[in-house]
Amino acid sequence: MAGGGGGYAGVDFDPGKVDIFIGPYQVAANGGSVSFSEEEVKKVLQKRDVPVLVDLKQGFAEVTAWGTDMSHQYITINSDYRS
């Protein structure tokens, strides 16, 4: 497995190749940190819809995933439930 990645899934994956973007701002390159404006990224994160691109550099596939509200209020409300 490239880069020692893959874990127990048996998938050829090298975390040292991953790039991550939040909106137009790159926050990780080749599995490591990069300099970016926290102020500018914070503006993107405060929007209703936050585009996040994770480039695994493993070929030419694309997927869209939708998340949910993970605000402090949302977590507080849901942590009050007991089963």
Secondary structure, DSSP 4 states (H G I P E B T S, - for coil): -GGG--GGGT----GGG-EEEETTEEEEETTEE----HHHHHHHHTSSS--EEEE--SSS-----------HHHHHHHHT---
